[in-house]
Amino acid sequence: MFKKSLIMAGLLLMPAFTYANENKHDHDHTEVKEHHEHSDNNIEKIQVTASRLGRIVTESATRTEIVNGEEIQEKALMRPGNISMLVAETGGVRVQTTSPALGSANIRLQGLYGRYTQLLSDGLPLYGGQTASIGLLQIPPTDLANVEIIKGSASSLYGGSALGGVINLISRTPSDDYEGEVLVNVTSKSGQDITSYFASPLTDTLSASVTAGIHHQETQDLDDDGWIDIAGYERASIRPRFYWQGDNGANLYVTLGAMTEERVGGTLDDATVPDSNSFRQTQDTLRTDIGFIYDQPLGQVMNINVRGSAMNQNHEHIFGMDNDDDNHKSSLIESSLSGYSDKTAWLVGVALQSEKFNSDSFPEFNYAYQVPGLFSQLDYEASDEISLSLSARADWHSEYGTQVSPRISLLYSPENWTIRGAYGKGFFAPSPFIEDIDEAGLSRLAPLENLDEERASTASIDISYVLGSMETSMTIFTSAIDNVTELVAIDEMNDASGKQVHIVNTAGESEISGAELLLRYRWRDIKFTGSYLYTNGTKNDNSGVGRVPLALTPQHSAGFVAMWEEHGSHLVGFEAYYTGTQELENNPYRDRSEAYWHLGLLGQITIGKISLFVNAENLLNVRQTKVDSLVLPEQAPSGRWTTDIWSRNDGFTVNAGLRFQFGG
């Protein structure tokens, strides 16, 4: 059974383009077990790569949730410029705004801090080992086929940057024919997007695709207080990909990317914040990257995989009166050997990761980390119903020493049930770029001293059941994080450096536990999805004696989506998302947020190769500045002028456009 599944899914560790045939089908199932009748010659396959060993998702002990191509196409109509909405509306995933001035955001998985989430493209860290918060808003969904999500510590698979989990963006792969599309979008908030995707075979063994986009957003001051509520930007990006397949089963995948953006936030040119201090904030970005994956079968049951990537990102920052130009570099080279027998699949590999940061204005924060590592994974099929996955990694961090990260996952799948359990440990190397620094830069931050690595233990139990056209799942999860880094004010009486804040390891553990519930039902061409997330996060209070709730972590959130789609004809969708109250920190206006609803409507009509779409977001016109000012009465010690965003800040928005498809 185990050997047959792997043969059906393709050789172990095939690169992203092994999806070429599978992605031509629509998959409505996220993580739960497929309920179609299977035969040896016709298997409904969703192969995953994020779990390292290329297993079919329903047969892998490592829980990997899939956002399928159909859902991606729907979300691309709502937000063509970036992937924030695509991941935000996945259960247990929360997109958290980190800078109200620039609108930057990161991804929190099951309540864990966004800096712990590793963002990958086809298994490669093209956006950096520690993805910058703004990076999430610079990745268009145009060429995505699937998105894989592993929640909980995945350091055993991907090292210290995956302490909280992994989001792997899987690109579309060229078919045997020329195909392409162009999407044009405009919004009621003066935004425009033009994205394109073209793919074609070049020879019998070589094919290529190219994705390009141009995006514009005018600055918006929705409450006329002189502070920009929606940051303005001009962005252009291009990404060619090449796919080569040799006669001997070898495969080579190469991708290159370039993106440039000018982003503006803070105060308007003719406006001031309190105390007549203007705080204009800008960020100019130029990012380039390259990556490759090479696979070579060794006989019938073994495979060698070599992959690598390099990313270079230049920033020119302005934070009020302070200029801060910097450079981020990240690279990875990795090689692994894998194989399988009737009952087992295994993998061993070596990796070398590098992270470098250089600041022209604040060189005291420069760092260069080298992290060689060894990793391994063993999947064992004890029976047709029970599978086990063990993985472990040892990293030798140049700054934080030896780090060992284990993970164990268990799958039990009797008939229509799927039950999984997982436990893992991991680490994260601290850097200056915690969430609070996004808003004000490094000018007031004291040099990092005496920091320990952040460490976490995570565990989860997942239970899923499928009956006909209905599927349900429940997840119970918990995590404990040691040495969490946070920004605190410096006692001015004991500090003569002029710095006002520093980063420290907090005492005690931060603890997060909760549950996810999911219900899906398909009736003819209509899909219904309901979800609920309960999260209880606490940390030590300032006295170190009691416990207080984690800020910006709603205990209750829920969602409902109804989508009626007839392929090639029309699509109509309705969504409703509820976000409960959240604990707030350093907010002079309130200690707890208000709960709010987000409602949306989507419609699309397709005539031949042309689709016309209209999408209305935030029908209730929810906006945080209707309740409280976003601007603080006085500048915070860190230099920031705003409170955290706990609600939406864009108000009611409509976007509409055309999608043209070619070939296919």
TORVO-538054 format. One record per residue (C-alpha): residue number from 1; residue in three letters; z, y, x. Coordinates in Angstrom, 1 decimal. Layout:
N
n_res_Z_Y_X
NUM_ALA_Z_Y_X
...
END
This chain:
664
n_res_Z_Y_X
1_MET_0.0_0.0_0.0
2_PHE_1.0_2.4_2.7
3_LYS_-2.1_1.7_4.8
4_LYS_-4.4_1.9_1.8
5_SER_-2.9_5.3_0.8
6_LEU_-3.6_6.7_4.2
7_ILE_-7.1_5.4_4.3
8_MET_-7.8_6.9_0.9
9_ALA_-6.3_10.3_2.0
10_GLY_-8.2_10.3_5.4
11_LEU_-7.0_9.9_8.9
12_LEU_-3.6_11.3_9.8
13_LEU_-3.4_14.9_10.6
14_MET_-6.9_15.8_9.7
15_PRO_-7.3_19.6_9.8
16_ALA_-7.7_21.7_6.7
17_PHE_-11.3_20.9_6.0
18_THR_-10.4_17.3_4.9
19_TYR_-9.9_19.1_1.5
20_ALA_-13.6_19.6_1.1
21_ASN_-14.2_16.9_-1.5
22_GLU_-10.7_16.9_-3.1
23_ASN_-10.7_20.6_-3.9
24_LYS_-13.8_20.3_-6.1
25_HIS_-11.4_19.0_-8.8
26_ASP_-8.8_20.9_-10.8
27_HIS_-5.2_19.7_-10.3
28_ASP_-2.8_20.9_-12.9
29_HIS_0.2_19.1_-11.3
30_THR_2.4_21.0_-8.9
31_GLU_4.8_18.6_-7.3
32_VAL_5.5_16.0_-10.0
33_LYS_3.9_12.6_-10.0
34_GLU_0.3_12.2_-11.2
35_HIS_0.1_10.4_-14.5
36_HIS_-3.6_9.4_-14.4
37_GLU_-4.5_5.8_-14.2
38_HIS_-5.6_5.1_-10.6
39_SER_-7.8_2.4_-9.1
40_ASP_-8.5_1.6_-5.5
41_ASN_-11.8_3.3_-5.7
42_ASN_-10.8_6.4_-7.8
43_ILE_-7.6_8.0_-6.8
44_GLU_-6.5_11.5_-7.9
45_LYS_-5.7_12.9_-4.4
46_ILE_-4.0_16.0_-3.3
47_GLN_-3.5_15.5_0.4
48_VAL_-0.9_17.7_2.1
49_THR_-0.7_18.8_5.7
50_ALA_2.5_20.9_5.8
51_SER_4.6_17.7_6.0
52_ARG_2.7_16.8_9.3
53_LEU_1.7_13.3_8.3
54_GLY_-1.3_13.6_5.9
55_ARG_0.1_11.9_2.9
56_ILE_-1.0_12.1_-0.8
57_VAL_1.5_14.6_-2.3
58_THR_2.9_12.1_-4.9
59_GLU_3.5_9.5_-2.2
60_SER_5.2_11.6_0.4
61_ALA_9.0_11.5_0.7
62_THR_8.9_15.2_1.8
63_ARG_8.7_17.3_-1.3
64_THR_5.7_19.6_-1.0
65_GLU_4.9_21.8_-4.0
66_ILE_1.2_22.7_-4.6
67_VAL_-0.2_25.8_-6.0
68_ASN_-3.7_24.5_-6.9
69_GLY_-7.0_26.2_-6.8
70_GLU_-7.2_26.9_-10.5
71_GLU_-3.9_28.9_-10.4
72_ILE_-5.0_30.7_-7.3
73_GLN_-8.2_31.9_-9.0
74_GLU_-6.1_33.2_-11.9
75_LYS_-3.7_35.1_-9.7
76_ALA_-6.6_36.5_-7.7
77_LEU_-7.7_38.3_-10.8
78_MET_-4.3_39.9_-11.2
79_ARG_-3.8_40.9_-7.5
80_PRO_-7.0_40.6_-5.5
81_GLY_-5.7_42.5_-2.5
82_ASN_-2.8_40.2_-1.4
83_ILE_-0.9_37.0_-2.1
84_SER_2.4_38.5_-3.3
85_MET_1.8_37.7_-6.9
86_LEU_0.4_34.2_-6.1
87_VAL_3.7_33.1_-4.4
88_ALA_6.1_35.3_-6.5
89_GLU_5.4_33.3_-9.7
90_THR_6.2_30.0_-8.2
91_GLY_9.6_28.4_-9.1
92_GLY_12.3_29.0_-6.6
93_VAL_10.3_31.7_-4.8
94_ARG_11.1_35.4_-4.9
95_VAL_9.2_38.2_-3.2
96_GLN_11.7_40.8_-2.1
97_THR_10.7_44.3_-1.3
98_THR_12.1_45.3_2.1
99_SER_10.8_48.8_2.5
100_PRO_10.6_51.0_-0.6
101_ALA_8.7_53.6_1.4
102_LEU_5.9_51.3_2.7
103_GLY_6.2_48.7_0.0
104_SER_6.6_45.9_2.5
105_ALA_8.0_42.6_1.2
106_ASN_8.9_39.1_2.4
107_ILE_9.3_35.7_0.7
108_ARG_12.7_34.2_-0.2
109_LEU_12.8_30.4_-0.8
110_GLN_15.7_29.3_-3.0
111_GLY_17.7_32.4_-2.2
112_LEU_17.4_32.2_1.6
113_TYR_16.5_35.4_3.5
114_GLY_12.8_36.0_3.8
115_ARG_12.9_36.2_7.6
116_TYR_13.5_32.4_7.5
117_THR_10.2_31.6_5.8
118_GLN_7.3_30.5_8.1
119_LEU_3.9_31.6_6.8
120_LEU_1.0_29.4_8.0
121_SER_-2.7_29.4_7.6
122_ASP_-4.2_25.9_7.7
123_GLY_-1.0_24.8_9.6
124_LEU_-1.4_27.6_12.2
125_PRO_1.0_30.6_12.6
126_LEU_-1.9_33.1_12.6
127_TYR_0.4_35.9_11.3
128_GLY_3.0_35.4_13.9
129_GLY_5.9_33.0_14.5
130_GLN_8.1_35.5_12.7
131_THR_5.8_37.0_10.1
132_ALA_6.3_40.8_9.7
133_SER_7.3_41.8_6.1
134_ILE_4.2_43.9_5.7
135_GLY_2.0_40.9_6.6
136_LEU_2.4_39.4_3.1
137_LEU_0.6_42.4_1.7
138_GLN_-2.3_42.2_4.0
139_ILE_-3.5_38.6_3.2
140_PRO_-6.1_38.4_0.4
141_PRO_-6.2_35.2_-1.7
142_THR_-10.0_35.2_-1.8
143_ASP_-10.6_32.1_0.3
144_LEU_-7.6_29.9_-0.6
145_ALA_-8.0_26.4_-2.0
146_ASN_-4.4_25.4_-2.2
147_VAL_-1.0_26.7_-1.2
148_GLU_1.7_24.2_0.1
149_ILE_5.3_25.0_-0.1
150_ILE_8.2_23.2_1.5
151_LYS_11.6_24.5_0.5
152_GLY_14.7_24.1_2.7
153_SER_15.0_23.8_6.4
154_ALA_11.7_22.7_8.0
155_SER_12.7_23.5_11.6
156_SER_12.3_19.8_12.4
157_LEU_8.5_20.2_11.7
158_TYR_7.8_23.8_12.7
159_GLY_10.7_25.1_14.8
160_GLY_13.1_28.0_14.4
161_SER_10.8_30.2_12.3
162_ALA_10.9_27.7_9.4
163_LEU_14.7_27.7_8.9
164_GLY_14.3_28.4_5.1
165_GLY_11.0_26.6_4.5
166_VAL_7.2_26.8_5.0
167_ILE_4.3_28.3_3.0
168_ASN_1.0_26.9_4.2
169_LEU_-2.1_28.7_3.0
170_ILE_-5.0_26.2_2.8
171_SER_-8.5_27.7_3.0
172_ARG_-11.5_26.7_1.0
173_THR_-14.0_24.5_2.9
174_PRO_-17.8_24.7_2.8
175_SER_-19.6_22.3_0.5
176_ASP_-23.0_20.8_1.2
177_ASP_-24.7_23.8_-0.4
178_TYR_-24.6_27.6_0.1
179_GLU_-22.0_29.3_-2.1
180_GLY_-20.3_32.6_-2.3
181_GLU_-18.6_35.2_-4.5
182_VAL_-18.0_38.9_-4.6
183_LEU_-15.1_40.4_-6.5
184_VAL_-14.8_44.1_-7.4
185_ASN_-11.5_45.4_-8.9
186_VAL_-10.1_48.8_-9.9
187_THR_-6.6_49.6_-11.1
188_SER_-5.1_52.3_-13.4
189_LYS_-3.0_53.4_-10.4
190_SER_-6.0_54.5_-8.4
191_GLY_-6.5_51.3_-6.4
192_GLN_-9.7_49.5_-5.5
193_ASP_-10.6_46.2_-4.0
194_ILE_-13.8_44.6_-2.9
195_THR_-13.5_41.0_-1.6
196_SER_-16.2_38.5_-0.7
197_TYR_-16.4_34.9_0.4
198_PHE_-19.6_33.1_1.6
199_ALA_-19.9_29.6_3.0
200_SER_-22.8_27.4_4.1
201_PRO_-23.8_24.4_6.2
202_LEU_-25.4_25.6_9.4
203_THR_-26.5_22.2_10.8
204_ASP_-25.8_18.5_9.9
205_THR_-22.5_18.7_11.7
206_LEU_-21.6_22.4_11.6
207_SER_-20.7_24.6_8.6
208_ALA_-19.1_28.1_8.4
209_SER_-17.5_30.5_6.0
210_VAL_-16.6_34.2_6.2
211_THR_-14.1_36.2_4.1
212_ALA_-14.1_40.0_4.1
213_GLY_-12.3_42.6_2.1
214_ILE_-12.0_46.4_1.7
215_HIS_-8.9_47.8_-0.1
216_HIS_-7.8_51.3_-1.0
217_GLN_-4.7_52.6_-2.8
218_GLU_-3.8_56.2_-3.4
219_THR_-0.2_57.3_-3.0
220_GLN_1.6_57.5_-6.3
221_ASP_4.7_59.5_-7.2
222_LEU_5.4_58.2_-10.7
223_ASP_8.6_60.2_-11.4
224_ASP_7.6_63.5_-9.8
225_ASP_10.6_63.6_-7.4
226_GLY_8.5_64.1_-4.3
227_TRP_9.0_60.5_-3.1
228_ILE_6.0_58.1_-3.0
229_ASP_6.7_55.2_-5.3
230_ILE_3.5_53.3_-4.5
231_ALA_2.5_53.5_-0.9
232_GLY_-1.1_54.5_-0.1
233_TYR_-3.3_52.5_2.2
234_GLU_-6.8_51.9_3.5
235_ARG_-7.4_48.3_4.7
236_ALA_-10.3_46.2_5.9
237_SER_-10.3_42.6_7.0
238_ILE_-12.7_39.9_8.1
239_ARG_-12.2_36.2_8.8
240_PRO_-14.9_33.8_9.8
241_ARG_-14.2_30.0_10.0
242_PHE_-16.2_27.2_11.6
243_TYR_-16.1_23.5_10.8
244_TRP_-17.6_20.8_13.1
245_GLN_-17.6_17.1_12.4
246_GLY_-18.8_14.7_15.1
247_ASP_-20.4_11.3_14.6
248_ASN_-17.3_9.6_16.2
249_GLY_-14.9_11.0_13.6
250_ALA_-13.8_13.9_15.7
251_ASN_-13.3_17.3_13.9
252_LEU_-13.0_20.8_15.2
253_TYR_-11.9_23.8_13.1
254_VAL_-12.0_27.3_14.6
255_THR_-11.0_30.6_12.9
256_LEU_-10.9_34.2_14.0
257_GLY_-9.4_37.1_12.1
258_ALA_-9.3_40.9_12.3
259_MET_-7.5_43.4_10.1
260_THR_-6.9_47.1_10.3
261_GLU_-4.8_49.2_7.9
262_GLU_-3.4_52.7_7.6
263_ARG_-0.4_52.9_5.3
264_VAL_1.5_56.0_4.1
265_GLY_4.8_56.3_2.3
266_GLY_8.0_58.3_2.1
267_THR_7.8_61.9_1.0
268_LEU_4.7_63.7_-0.1
269_ASP_3.2_66.3_2.3
270_ASP_4.6_69.2_0.2
271_ALA_7.9_67.6_-0.8
272_THR_11.3_67.2_0.7
273_VAL_14.2_64.8_0.2
274_PRO_17.8_66.0_0.0
275_ASP_19.0_68.3_2.7
276_SER_15.4_69.5_3.3
277_ASN_14.7_66.6_5.6
278_SER_11.2_65.4_5.2
279_PHE_10.8_61.6_5.8
280_ARG_7.1_60.9_6.0
281_GLN_6.6_57.3_6.9
282_THR_3.3_55.8_8.1
283_GLN_2.2_52.6_9.7
284_ASP_-1.2_52.0_11.3
285_THR_-1.9_48.3_12.1
286_LEU_-4.5_46.5_14.0
287_ARG_-4.1_42.7_14.0
288_THR_-6.4_40.1_15.6
289_ASP_-5.9_36.4_15.8
290_ILE_-7.7_33.1_16.8
291_GLY_-6.8_29.5_16.0
292_PHE_-8.2_26.0_16.4
293_ILE_-7.5_22.4_15.3
294_TYR_-9.1_19.4_17.0
295_ASP_-8.8_15.8_15.8
296_GLN_-9.9_12.7_17.6
297_PRO_-9.5_9.2_16.2
298_LEU_-8.3_6.6_18.8
299_GLY_-9.4_3.3_17.4
300_GLN_-8.7_2.4_13.8
301_VAL_-5.1_3.3_13.4
302_MET_-4.3_6.2_15.8
303_ASN_-5.3_9.8_16.1
304_ILE_-4.8_12.7_18.5
305_ASN_-4.4_16.2_17.3
306_VAL_-4.5_19.4_19.4
307_ARG_-4.0_22.8_17.9
308_GLY_-3.4_26.3_19.1
309_SER_-3.3_29.9_17.9
310_ALA_-2.8_33.4_19.3
311_MET_-2.0_36.6_17.4
312_ASN_-1.9_40.2_18.7
313_GLN_-0.6_43.0_16.4
314_ASN_-0.5_46.7_17.4
315_HIS_1.6_49.2_15.3
316_GLU_1.8_52.9_15.3
317_HIS_4.8_54.0_13.3
318_ILE_6.1_57.3_12.1
319_PHE_9.6_57.4_10.6
320_GLY_10.2_61.1_9.8
321_MET_10.5_62.8_13.1
322_ASP_10.5_59.6_15.2
323_ASN_7.3_57.9_16.6
324_ASP_7.5_54.2_17.4
325_ASP_4.4_52.4_18.7
326_ASP_4.8_48.7_19.5
327_ASN_3.0_45.5_20.1
328_HIS_3.7_42.0_18.8
329_LYS_2.2_38.9_20.4
330_SER_2.6_35.3_19.3
331_SER_1.0_32.1_20.5
332_LEU_1.2_28.3_20.0
333_ILE_-0.2_25.3_21.8
334_GLU_0.6_21.9_20.5
335_SER_-0.5_18.3_20.9
336_SER_0.5_15.2_18.9
337_LEU_-0.3_11.6_18.6
338_SER_0.0_9.7_15.3
339_GLY_-0.7_6.3_14.0
340_TYR_0.1_3.9_11.1
341_SER_0.6_0.3_10.2
342_ASP_1.0_-1.4_6.8
343_LYS_4.5_0.0_6.2
344_THR_4.9_2.9_8.7
345_ALA_3.3_6.1_9.8
346_TRP_4.6_7.9_12.9
347_LEU_3.9_11.0_14.9
348_VAL_5.2_12.4_18.3
349_GLY_4.2_15.7_19.8
350_VAL_4.9_18.5_22.2
351_ALA_4.6_22.3_21.6
352_LEU_5.0_25.6_23.4
353_GLN_5.6_28.7_21.3
354_SER_5.7_32.2_22.6
355_GLU_7.0_35.4_21.0
356_LYS_6.7_38.8_22.7
357_PHE_7.6_42.3_21.5
358_ASN_7.1_45.6_23.4
359_SER_8.1_49.0_22.1
360_ASP_6.8_52.2_23.8
361_SER_9.6_54.3_22.4
362_PHE_12.5_51.9_22.5
363_PRO_12.0_49.4_25.4
364_GLU_15.6_48.3_25.2
365_PHE_14.5_46.0_22.3
366_ASN_11.6_44.3_24.2
367_TYR_11.8_40.6_24.4
368_ALA_9.7_37.6_25.5
369_TYR_10.8_34.2_24.2
370_GLN_9.3_30.9_25.5
371_VAL_10.1_27.9_23.4
372_PRO_8.9_24.5_24.5
373_GLY_9.7_21.7_22.1
374_LEU_9.4_18.0_21.3
375_PHE_9.0_16.7_17.7
376_SER_8.6_13.5_15.9
377_GLN_8.2_12.1_12.4
378_LEU_8.5_8.6_11.0
379_ASP_7.5_7.7_7.4
380_TYR_8.5_4.2_6.2
381_GLU_7.5_2.6_2.9
382_ALA_10.3_0.1_2.1
383_SER_8.6_-1.0_-1.1
384_ASP_6.0_0.3_-3.7
385_GLU_8.8_2.5_-5.1
386_ILE_10.9_3.6_-2.1
387_SER_9.7_5.6_0.9
388_LEU_11.7_7.3_3.7
389_SER_10.7_10.2_6.0
390_LEU_12.6_11.0_9.2
391_SER_11.8_14.0_11.4
392_ALA_13.5_15.6_14.3
393_ARG_12.7_18.4_16.8
394_ALA_14.3_19.6_20.0
395_ASP_13.5_23.1_21.2
396_TRP_14.5_24.7_24.5
397_HIS_14.7_28.4_23.6
398_SER_14.6_30.7_26.6
399_GLU_17.3_33.0_25.1
400_TYR_19.3_30.7_22.8
401_GLY_19.2_27.4_24.7
402_THR_18.7_23.9_23.3
403_GLN_18.4_23.5_19.6
404_VAL_18.1_20.2_17.7
405_SER_16.8_20.2_14.1
406_PRO_16.8_16.9_12.1
407_ARG_15.6_16.3_8.6
408_ILE_15.7_13.2_6.3
409_SER_13.8_12.8_3.0
410_LEU_13.9_9.9_0.5
411_LEU_11.5_9.1_-2.3
412_TYR_12.2_6.7_-5.2
413_SER_9.4_6.5_-7.8
414_PRO_9.9_3.9_-10.5
415_GLU_7.1_4.1_-13.2
416_ASN_6.8_7.7_-14.5
417_TRP_9.9_8.9_-12.5
418_THR_9.9_10.6_-9.2
419_ILE_13.3_11.1_-7.4
420_ARG_13.5_12.8_-4.0
421_GLY_16.5_13.7_-1.8
422_ALA_16.3_15.8_1.4
423_TYR_18.8_17.1_4.0
424_GLY_17.9_19.2_7.0
425_LYS_19.3_21.4_9.7
426_GLY_17.6_24.2_11.6
427_PHE_18.0_27.4_13.5
428_PHE_16.5_31.0_13.7
429_ALA_16.3_33.2_16.8
430_PRO_17.6_36.7_15.9
431_SER_15.4_39.7_16.4
432_PRO_15.8_43.4_15.6
433_PHE_13.5_43.0_12.6
434_ILE_15.9_42.2_9.8
435_GLU_15.2_43.6_6.3
436_ASP_17.0_46.9_6.7
437_ILE_15.1_47.9_9.8
438_ASP_11.8_47.9_7.9
439_GLU_12.7_51.1_6.2
440_ALA_13.8_53.3_9.1
441_GLY_12.8_51.8_12.4
442_LEU_14.7_51.3_15.6
443_SER_15.7_54.9_16.5
444_ARG_19.4_54.5_15.3
445_LEU_19.8_50.9_16.2
446_ALA_22.0_50.0_19.2
447_PRO_20.6_47.4_21.6
448_LEU_21.2_43.8_20.6
449_GLU_24.2_42.2_22.3
450_ASN_26.2_38.9_22.1
451_LEU_24.2_37.5_19.2
452_ASP_24.2_33.8_18.5
453_GLU_21.3_31.9_16.8
454_GLU_21.5_31.7_13.0
455_ARG_21.9_28.1_11.8
456_ALA_21.6_26.5_8.4
457_SER_22.0_23.2_6.7
458_THR_20.0_22.6_3.5
459_ALA_20.0_19.8_0.9
460_SER_18.2_19.1_-2.4
461_ILE_17.7_16.5_-5.0
462_ASP_14.6_16.5_-7.2
463_ILE_14.0_14.5_-10.4
464_SER_10.6_14.5_-12.1
465_TYR_9.3_12.7_-15.2
466_VAL_5.8_12.5_-16.6
467_LEU_5.0_11.4_-20.1
468_GLY_1.4_11.8_-21.2
469_SER_0.5_15.5_-21.1
470_MET_4.0_16.6_-20.5
471_GLU_5.9_16.8_-17.2
472_THR_9.4_17.9_-16.4
473_SER_11.3_18.4_-13.2
474_MET_14.8_19.4_-12.1
475_THR_15.9_20.4_-8.6
476_ILE_19.4_20.9_-7.4
477_PHE_19.8_22.6_-4.0
478_THR_22.4_23.9_-1.7
479_SER_22.5_25.6_1.7
480_ALA_25.0_26.9_4.2
481_ILE_24.1_29.5_6.8
482_ASP_26.2_30.3_9.9
483_ASN_25.9_33.4_12.1
484_VAL_23.8_35.4_9.6
485_THR_22.8_38.7_11.2
486_GLU_23.2_41.9_9.3
487_LEU_23.2_45.7_10.0
488_VAL_26.5_47.5_10.1
489_ALA_27.6_51.0_10.9
490_ILE_29.1_51.8_14.3
491_ASP_32.5_53.5_14.5
492_GLU_31.5_56.9_15.9
493_MET_34.9_57.4_17.5
494_ASN_34.3_54.4_19.7
495_ASP_30.7_54.9_20.5
496_ALA_29.1_57.5_22.7
497_SER_25.5_56.3_22.7
498_GLY_24.4_58.3_19.7
499_LYS_23.4_55.1_17.9
500_GLN_24.7_54.7_14.4
501_VAL_24.1_51.0_13.5
502_HIS_24.0_47.7_15.2
503_ILE_23.2_44.1_14.3
504_VAL_26.0_41.5_14.4
505_ASN_26.6_37.9_13.4
506_THR_28.8_37.9_10.3
507_ALA_31.9_35.8_10.2
508_GLY_32.0_32.7_8.0
509_GLU_29.2_31.0_6.2
510_SER_26.8_32.3_3.6
511_GLU_26.5_29.7_0.8
512_ILE_23.7_29.3_-1.7
513_SER_23.4_26.7_-4.4
514_GLY_21.5_26.4_-7.6
515_ALA_19.1_24.6_-9.8
516_GLU_15.4_24.8_-10.8
517_LEU_14.0_23.5_-14.1
518_LEU_10.3_23.2_-14.8
519_LEU_8.4_22.1_-17.9
520_ARG_4.6_21.8_-18.2
521_TYR_2.6_20.7_-21.2
522_ARG_-1.2_20.6_-21.7
523_TRP_-2.7_20.6_-25.2
524_ARG_-6.5_20.4_-25.0
525_ASP_-7.6_23.5_-23.0
526_ILE_-4.2_25.3_-23.2
527_LYS_-1.5_24.9_-20.5
528_PHE_2.1_25.9_-21.2
529_THR_4.6_26.3_-18.3
530_GLY_8.3_27.1_-18.6
531_SER_10.7_27.5_-15.7
532_TYR_14.3_28.5_-15.1
533_LEU_16.1_29.2_-11.8
534_TYR_19.9_29.5_-11.4
535_THR_21.1_30.7_-8.0
536_ASN_24.7_31.2_-6.8
537_GLY_24.9_32.9_-3.4
538_THR_28.1_34.1_-1.8
539_LYS_29.3_35.4_1.6
540_ASN_32.6_36.5_3.2
541_ASP_33.6_40.0_2.2
542_ASN_34.4_42.7_4.8
543_SER_38.0_41.6_5.1
544_GLY_36.9_38.1_6.0
545_VAL_39.3_36.7_3.4
546_GLY_37.5_36.6_0.0
547_ARG_33.9_35.8_-1.1
548_VAL_31.4_38.2_-2.6
549_PRO_28.0_37.6_-4.2
550_LEU_24.9_37.9_-2.0
551_ALA_23.0_41.1_-2.7
552_LEU_19.6_41.1_-4.4
553_THR_20.0_37.5_-5.6
554_PRO_19.8_37.2_-9.4
555_GLN_21.9_34.3_-10.8
556_HIS_19.4_33.8_-13.6
557_SER_15.7_34.1_-13.7
558_ALA_13.1_32.4_-16.0
559_GLY_9.4_32.4_-16.8
560_PHE_6.9_31.3_-19.4
561_VAL_3.1_31.1_-19.0
562_ALA_0.5_30.2_-21.5
563_MET_-3.1_29.9_-20.3
564_TRP_-6.1_29.0_-22.4
565_GLU_-9.2_28.3_-20.3
566_GLU_-12.6_26.8_-21.0
567_HIS_-14.4_26.6_-17.6
568_GLY_-17.6_28.6_-17.5
569_SER_-16.7_30.4_-20.7
570_HIS_-13.4_32.2_-21.1
571_LEU_-9.8_32.5_-20.0
572_VAL_-6.9_34.1_-21.9
573_GLY_-3.4_34.1_-20.4
574_PHE_0.1_35.5_-21.3
575_GLU_3.1_35.5_-19.0
576_ALA_6.7_36.5_-19.3
577_TYR_9.3_36.6_-16.5
578_TYR_13.0_37.4_-16.8
579_THR_15.1_38.6_-13.8
580_GLY_18.8_38.7_-14.3
581_THR_21.4_41.1_-12.9
582_GLN_21.9_41.3_-9.1
583_GLU_24.7_42.4_-6.9
584_LEU_23.8_45.6_-5.0
585_GLU_25.0_47.0_-1.6
586_ASN_25.1_50.5_-0.3
587_ASN_23.8_51.9_-3.7
588_PRO_25.7_55.0_-4.8
589_TYR_24.4_54.8_-8.3
590_ARG_25.5_51.3_-9.4
591_ASP_27.1_48.1_-8.1
592_ARG_25.0_45.7_-10.2
593_SER_21.4_46.0_-11.4
594_GLU_20.1_45.8_-14.9
595_ALA_18.3_42.7_-16.1
596_TYR_14.6_43.2_-16.9
597_TRP_11.5_41.5_-18.3
598_HIS_8.0_41.5_-16.9
599_LEU_5.2_40.8_-19.3
600_GLY_1.5_40.4_-18.6
601_LEU_-1.8_39.6_-20.3
602_LEU_-5.0_38.4_-18.6
603_GLY_-8.5_37.9_-20.1
604_GLN_-11.8_36.8_-18.5
605_ILE_-15.2_36.1_-20.0
606_THR_-17.8_34.3_-17.9
607_ILE_-21.6_34.5_-18.5
608_GLY_-23.5_32.4_-16.1
609_LYS_-22.5_33.5_-12.6
610_ILE_-20.8_36.7_-13.7
611_SER_-17.2_37.0_-14.9
612_LEU_-15.6_40.1_-16.4
613_PHE_-11.8_40.3_-16.3
614_VAL_-9.1_42.6_-17.5
615_ASN_-5.4_42.2_-16.6
616_ALA_-2.4_44.2_-17.9
617_GLU_0.8_44.0_-15.9
618_ASN_4.3_45.2_-16.7
619_LEU_3.6_45.7_-20.4
620_LEU_7.1_47.1_-21.0
621_ASN_6.5_49.7_-18.3
622_VAL_9.6_48.7_-16.4
623_ARG_10.3_51.0_-13.4
624_GLN_13.5_51.3_-11.4
625_THR_13.2_55.1_-11.2
626_LYS_13.6_55.3_-15.0
627_VAL_17.2_54.1_-14.5
628_ASP_18.3_55.6_-11.2
629_SER_16.7_57.6_-8.4
630_LEU_15.2_55.7_-5.6
631_VAL_16.3_58.4_-3.1
632_LEU_19.8_58.4_-1.7
633_PRO_22.0_61.6_-2.0
634_GLU_22.2_61.6_1.8
635_GLN_20.6_59.7_4.6
636_ALA_22.1_56.4_5.5
637_PRO_23.5_55.7_9.0
638_SER_20.4_53.4_9.6
639_GLY_18.1_56.4_8.9
640_ARG_16.8_55.2_5.6
641_TRP_16.5_57.5_2.6
642_THR_16.2_55.0_-0.2
643_THR_18.2_52.4_-2.1
644_ASP_17.0_48.8_-2.2
645_ILE_14.4_48.0_-4.9
646_TRP_16.0_45.6_-7.4
647_SER_13.5_46.0_-10.2
648_ARG_9.8_46.9_-10.3
649_ASN_8.6_50.2_-9.1
650_ASP_5.0_50.4_-10.3
651_GLY_5.3_50.7_-14.1
652_PHE_2.6_49.6_-16.5
653_THR_-0.7_48.9_-14.7
654_VAL_-4.1_47.7_-15.8
655_ASN_-6.7_46.3_-13.5
656_ALA_-10.3_45.2_-14.3
657_GLY_-13.4_44.1_-12.5
658_LEU_-16.3_41.8_-12.0
659_ARG_-16.7_38.5_-10.1
660_PHE_-20.2_37.5_-9.0
661_GLN_-20.7_33.9_-7.9
662_PHE_-23.7_32.7_-5.9
663_GLY_-25.1_29.2_-5.1
664_GLY_-22.9_26.3_-5.7
END
